[in-house]
């Protein structure tokens, strides 16, 4: 079964402007499935297979010439040197073949793309399913289940147990991606580090504190976190710096790309444990922000997402910079609406001389209140 992905039409449209499209995202997010669905007539080759990798390394130019028509090249970061040879083909006006490149490692792939294919390829990101991409019949019945199941397609497609699947996923990540990115002598130290990072989701990133708690040096903490970002495990949300004559917090916040993996790293065993978990609010906030991120990526757009916080304690969870104005979004996991939920966006809205904002909360009803839009989590 193929899920309908919002990115499909954008990818089809790109082929009229680019002969190469680079699709990046975490393992198992659906990159290969999406590429095969959108471009079923393309040949397919995967660099995950050792024999194919050996063939390509021995004769990269011969390999590319052997592709008789348009092709999907999967996990291209396994043999990144192929991109230098692909550049020549893309610069040859007599060769009209098109290529879809996929990769699950942004650190290895993006640097090679920038060096070899700058201006020749369009880079798009495929993250796990956006909430609106999950068929209604397959969605969890409540919010805690939604957070616990996460968004990876295979869990829904094959009706897998999230705890088992995420355990396997994490182990595969450590064995494949992590060791290809960095040499870590003590995997137990890294496991402790990533679980401590999970406990700080939605918080300001403090390298010194995180390193101290993990028992590692601050440079090591920065290096490991960059690896987690490169392999699409975590991302940071930057603070917005529009000058409202206030001293601003300058540290970014830390989030995970998937709340199912986040729950696994927090050792949450079942959905009901999220109901009273001390990080329930942070997990919900993480889920909402990632869904907004996916929404922009699925349109082929950069995501102008930030948070706003000053040194006097005023804070807005999510700010979308639209140039002429800021969209202000507050996120609350509570199931019952309270007017004080709107205090922070009302305060910042007054500061920027605009009215109205959005509250996304854990309740079931969506409605308007004064100048604000109150939205149920189900409406994302």
C-alpha positions as CSV (number, residue, x, y, z in Angstrom):
1,X,0.0,0.0,0.0
2,X,1.3,3.5,-0.9
3,X,0.4,6.4,1.3
4,X,-0.6,9.6,-0.5
5,X,2.2,12.1,0.3
6,X,1.7,15.8,0.0
7,X,5.0,16.1,-1.7
8,X,4.0,14.1,-4.7
9,X,2.8,16.8,-7.0
10,X,5.7,19.1,-6.2
11,X,8.1,16.4,-7.1
12,X,6.4,15.8,-10.5
13,X,6.5,19.5,-11.1
14,X,10.2,19.7,-10.3
15,X,11.1,17.4,-13.2
16,X,10.2,20.2,-15.6
17,X,12.9,22.3,-14.2
18,X,15.6,20.0,-12.9
19,X,17.2,16.9,-14.3
20,X,18.3,15.8,-10.8
21,X,16.3,15.8,-7.6
22,X,17.9,15.0,-4.3
23,X,15.6,13.5,-1.7
24,X,16.9,13.5,1.8
25,X,15.4,12.4,5.1
26,X,15.7,9.8,7.9
27,X,15.8,6.1,7.4
28,X,12.4,4.5,6.8
29,X,10.6,7.9,6.3
30,X,9.3,6.7,2.9
31,X,11.9,8.3,0.5
32,X,12.3,5.2,-1.7
33,X,8.6,4.4,-1.7
34,X,7.7,7.9,-2.7
35,X,10.3,8.0,-5.5
36,X,9.1,4.7,-6.9
37,X,5.5,5.8,-6.7
38,X,6.0,9.2,-8.4
39,X,8.5,7.9,-11.0
40,X,7.4,4.3,-11.7
41,X,9.0,4.3,-15.1
42,X,12.5,5.0,-13.8
43,X,15.1,2.3,-13.3
44,X,16.0,1.7,-9.7
45,X,19.4,0.9,-8.1
46,X,20.3,0.8,-4.5
47,X,23.8,1.5,-3.1
48,X,22.8,-0.4,0.0
49,X,23.9,-3.6,-1.8
50,X,27.6,-4.2,-1.3
51,X,28.1,-5.7,-4.8
52,X,26.6,-2.6,-6.4
53,X,28.8,-0.3,-4.3
54,X,31.9,-2.2,-5.3
55,X,30.9,-2.0,-9.0
56,X,30.4,1.7,-8.7
57,X,33.6,2.4,-6.9
58,X,35.6,0.4,-9.5
59,X,34.1,2.2,-12.5
60,X,31.8,5.0,-11.6
61,X,31.6,6.5,-15.1
62,X,30.9,3.0,-16.6
63,X,28.2,2.5,-14.1
64,X,26.4,5.7,-15.0
65,X,26.8,5.1,-18.7
66,X,25.2,1.7,-18.2
67,X,22.0,3.3,-16.9
68,X,20.0,3.3,-20.2
69,X,17.2,5.6,-19.0
70,X,16.0,7.8,-16.1
71,X,17.0,6.3,-12.8
72,X,16.4,6.4,-9.0
73,X,19.7,6.0,-7.2
74,X,19.0,5.0,-3.6
75,X,21.2,5.7,-0.5
76,X,23.6,7.7,-2.7
77,X,25.6,8.8,0.4
78,X,27.1,5.3,0.4
79,X,29.2,6.2,-2.7
80,X,29.2,10.0,-2.6
81,X,32.0,10.2,-5.2
82,X,29.5,9.2,-7.8
83,X,28.1,12.8,-7.7
84,X,31.3,14.2,-9.3
85,X,30.8,12.0,-12.3
86,X,27.0,12.7,-12.4
87,X,27.9,16.4,-12.8
88,X,29.3,15.7,-16.2
89,X,26.2,14.0,-17.4
90,X,24.0,16.8,-16.1
91,X,26.1,19.3,-18.0
92,X,25.8,17.4,-21.2
93,X,22.9,18.9,-23.3
94,X,22.9,15.8,-25.5
95,X,22.1,13.5,-22.5
96,X,18.6,14.1,-21.3
97,X,18.4,11.4,-18.6
98,X,17.0,12.4,-15.3
99,X,18.0,11.2,-11.9
100,X,16.3,10.9,-8.5
101,X,18.9,10.7,-5.7
102,X,17.9,9.6,-2.2
103,X,20.0,9.8,1.0
104,X,19.5,9.4,4.8
105,X,22.6,11.2,5.9
106,X,22.6,15.0,5.4
107,X,26.2,15.4,6.6
108,X,27.7,13.1,4.0
109,X,25.3,14.0,1.2
110,X,24.7,17.7,1.5
111,X,28.4,18.6,1.4
112,X,28.9,16.5,-1.7
113,X,25.8,17.9,-3.4
114,X,27.0,21.4,-2.6
115,X,30.4,20.7,-4.2
116,X,29.4,18.7,-7.2
117,X,25.8,19.4,-8.1
118,X,25.3,23.0,-7.0
119,X,22.7,24.6,-9.3
120,X,22.0,21.2,-11.0
121,X,19.7,19.6,-8.4
122,X,16.8,20.5,-6.2
123,X,17.1,19.4,-2.6
124,X,13.8,18.2,-0.9
125,X,13.2,16.7,2.4
126,X,10.9,13.7,3.2
127,X,10.2,13.3,6.9
128,X,7.9,10.7,8.4
129,X,4.2,11.1,7.7
130,X,2.5,14.4,8.4
131,X,-0.5,13.9,10.6
132,X,-2.9,14.7,7.7
133,X,-1.2,12.0,5.6
134,X,-2.1,9.2,8.0
135,X,-5.4,7.6,6.9
136,X,-8.1,8.2,9.4
137,X,-8.7,4.5,9.9
138,X,-5.0,4.0,11.0
139,X,-4.7,7.0,13.3
140,X,-4.6,6.4,17.1
141,X,-7.9,7.1,18.8
142,X,-6.4,9.6,21.3
143,X,-3.6,12.1,21.7
144,X,-1.4,10.0,23.9
145,X,-1.6,7.1,21.4
146,X,-0.7,9.6,18.6
147,X,2.4,10.8,20.4
148,X,3.4,7.2,21.2
149,X,3.0,5.8,17.7
150,X,4.9,8.6,16.1
151,X,4.8,9.0,12.3
152,X,6.9,6.3,10.6
153,X,4.9,4.8,7.7
154,X,5.9,1.1,8.4
155,X,4.4,1.1,11.8
156,X,1.0,1.9,10.3
157,X,1.3,0.0,7.1
158,X,2.3,-3.3,8.9
159,X,0.4,-2.6,12.2
160,X,3.6,-3.0,14.2
161,X,4.2,-2.5,17.9
162,X,5.8,0.9,18.2
163,X,8.1,0.0,21.2
164,X,9.5,-3.0,19.3
165,X,9.9,-1.2,16.0
166,X,11.6,1.9,17.5
167,X,14.0,-0.4,19.5
168,X,15.0,-2.0,16.2
169,X,15.2,1.3,14.4
170,X,17.4,2.8,17.1
171,X,19.7,-0.2,17.0
172,X,19.9,-0.1,13.2
173,X,20.7,3.6,13.4
174,X,23.6,3.0,15.9
175,X,25.0,0.1,13.8
176,X,24.7,1.7,10.4
177,X,24.5,5.5,10.3
178,X,26.3,6.3,13.6
179,X,29.4,4.2,12.8
180,X,29.6,5.6,9.3
181,X,29.5,9.1,10.7
182,X,31.7,9.0,13.7
183,X,33.9,6.6,15.7
184,X,32.5,6.2,19.2
185,X,34.5,4.0,21.5
186,X,31.8,3.7,24.2
187,X,28.3,3.2,22.8
188,X,26.9,3.2,26.3
189,X,28.1,6.8,26.7
190,X,26.4,7.8,23.5
191,X,23.2,6.0,24.5
192,X,23.2,7.9,27.8
193,X,23.8,11.1,25.9
194,X,20.9,10.7,23.5
195,X,18.5,9.7,26.2
196,X,19.5,12.8,28.2
197,X,18.9,14.9,25.1
198,X,15.4,13.3,24.9
199,X,14.8,14.5,28.4
200,X,15.5,18.0,27.3
201,X,13.2,18.2,24.3
202,X,11.6,21.6,24.1
203,X,14.2,23.1,26.3
204,X,16.9,25.6,25.6
205,X,20.1,23.9,24.4
206,X,22.8,24.1,27.0
207,X,25.9,22.2,25.8
208,X,27.8,22.5,29.1
209,X,25.0,21.2,31.2
210,X,24.2,18.3,28.7
211,X,27.9,17.4,28.5
212,X,28.3,17.4,32.3
213,X,25.3,15.2,32.9
214,X,26.4,12.8,30.2
215,X,30.0,12.7,31.6
216,X,31.6,13.8,28.3
217,X,33.4,17.0,27.2
218,X,31.5,19.9,25.7
219,X,33.2,19.5,22.3
220,X,32.2,15.9,22.3
221,X,28.6,16.9,23.1
222,X,28.6,19.3,20.2
223,X,30.0,16.7,17.9
224,X,27.5,14.1,18.9
225,X,24.6,16.5,18.6
226,X,25.7,17.4,15.1
227,X,25.7,13.7,14.2
228,X,22.1,13.4,15.5
229,X,21.1,16.4,13.4
230,X,22.8,15.0,10.3
231,X,21.0,11.7,10.6
232,X,17.6,13.4,11.1
233,X,17.1,12.4,14.7
234,X,17.1,15.9,16.3
235,X,16.8,19.4,15.1
236,X,17.0,22.8,16.7
237,X,14.6,25.7,16.7
238,X,16.2,29.1,16.6
239,X,14.9,32.1,18.6
240,X,13.5,35.0,16.6
241,X,15.5,38.2,16.8
242,X,13.1,40.8,15.6
243,X,13.9,43.8,17.7
244,X,11.0,44.7,20.0
245,X,13.3,46.7,22.3
246,X,13.7,43.6,24.6
247,X,16.7,41.5,25.5
248,X,16.2,38.2,23.8
249,X,17.3,34.7,24.7
250,X,19.8,33.6,22.0
251,X,20.1,29.8,22.6
252,X,18.1,27.4,20.3
253,X,15.6,24.8,21.6
254,X,16.1,21.1,21.0
255,X,13.5,18.9,19.4
256,X,13.2,15.4,17.9
257,X,11.9,14.6,14.4
258,X,9.6,11.9,15.7
259,X,7.7,11.6,19.0
260,X,7.5,7.9,18.8
261,X,11.3,7.6,18.9
262,X,11.3,10.3,21.5
263,X,9.0,8.2,23.7
264,X,11.1,5.2,23.2
265,X,14.3,7.1,24.3
266,X,12.3,8.3,27.4
267,X,11.6,4.6,28.2
268,X,7.8,5.2,27.9
269,X,6.3,1.7,27.6
270,X,2.7,2.4,26.5
271,X,0.5,5.3,25.5
272,X,-1.2,5.6,28.9
273,X,2.1,6.5,30.5
274,X,2.2,9.8,28.5
275,X,-1.0,10.9,30.2
276,X,0.7,11.8,33.4
277,X,4.3,12.0,32.2
278,X,6.2,15.1,33.4
279,X,7.3,15.7,29.8
280,X,3.8,15.3,28.3
281,X,3.6,19.1,27.5
282,X,7.1,19.0,25.9
283,X,6.3,15.9,23.8
284,X,3.0,17.5,22.5
285,X,4.8,20.7,21.7
286,X,7.5,18.7,19.9
287,X,4.8,16.9,17.9
288,X,3.0,20.1,16.8
289,X,6.2,21.9,15.8
290,X,7.4,18.9,13.7
291,X,4.0,18.8,11.9
292,X,4.4,22.5,11.0
293,X,7.9,21.7,9.8
294,X,6.7,18.8,7.6
295,X,4.0,21.1,6.2
296,X,6.6,23.5,4.8
297,X,8.9,20.7,3.6
298,X,6.0,19.0,1.8
299,X,5.5,22.2,-0.2
300,X,9.2,22.3,-1.1
301,X,9.6,25.4,1.1
302,X,12.1,26.4,3.7
303,X,10.5,26.5,7.1
304,X,10.6,30.0,8.7
305,X,9.9,28.6,12.2
306,X,11.2,30.1,15.4
307,X,10.3,30.6,19.0
308,X,10.2,33.9,20.9
309,X,11.5,34.4,24.4
310,X,12.9,37.3,26.4
311,X,14.8,37.5,29.6
312,X,11.7,38.5,31.5
313,X,9.9,35.2,31.0
314,X,7.7,36.1,28.1
315,X,7.6,33.2,25.6
316,X,5.7,32.1,22.5
317,X,6.2,28.4,21.6
318,X,6.2,28.8,17.8
319,X,6.6,31.9,15.5
320,X,6.2,31.7,11.8
321,X,8.0,34.6,10.1
322,X,6.0,35.7,7.1
323,X,8.0,38.8,6.5
324,X,5.4,41.5,6.9
325,X,4.1,39.8,10.1
326,X,4.7,37.0,12.5
327,X,2.1,34.3,13.0
328,X,2.1,33.5,16.8
329,X,1.2,29.9,17.9
330,X,0.9,28.7,21.5
331,X,0.9,25.0,22.2
332,X,-0.8,23.5,25.3
333,X,-1.4,19.8,26.0
334,X,-4.3,20.4,28.3
335,X,-7.7,19.1,27.2
336,X,-9.6,22.0,28.6
337,X,-9.3,25.5,27.2
338,X,-8.4,28.3,29.6
339,X,-8.3,32.0,28.4
340,X,-4.9,32.4,30.2
341,X,-3.4,30.0,27.5
342,X,-3.5,33.1,25.3
343,X,-1.7,35.5,27.5
344,X,1.7,35.2,25.9
345,X,0.6,35.5,22.2
346,X,-1.7,38.4,23.2
347,X,1.3,40.1,24.9
348,X,3.7,39.6,21.9
349,X,0.9,40.5,19.5
350,X,0.5,43.8,21.3
351,X,4.2,44.4,21.1
352,X,4.3,43.9,17.3
353,X,1.0,45.8,16.9
354,X,-1.0,42.9,15.5
355,X,-4.0,41.1,16.8
356,X,-4.9,37.4,16.9
357,X,-2.9,34.2,17.2
358,X,-3.4,30.5,17.3
359,X,-3.7,28.1,20.2
360,X,-3.3,24.4,19.5
361,X,-4.3,22.4,22.5
362,X,-5.1,18.8,23.6
363,X,-8.9,19.3,23.5
364,X,-11.4,18.1,20.9
365,X,-13.2,21.4,20.0
366,X,-12.0,24.1,17.6
367,X,-13.5,27.6,17.8
368,X,-12.7,31.3,17.9
369,X,-12.1,33.2,21.1
370,X,-11.8,37.0,20.8
371,X,-9.3,37.5,18.0
372,X,-7.7,34.1,18.4
373,X,-8.1,30.8,16.7
374,X,-8.5,27.9,19.1
375,X,-7.6,24.6,17.4
376,X,-7.9,21.0,18.5
377,X,-4.8,18.8,18.0
378,X,-6.9,16.8,15.6
379,X,-7.2,19.7,13.2
380,X,-3.5,19.8,12.2
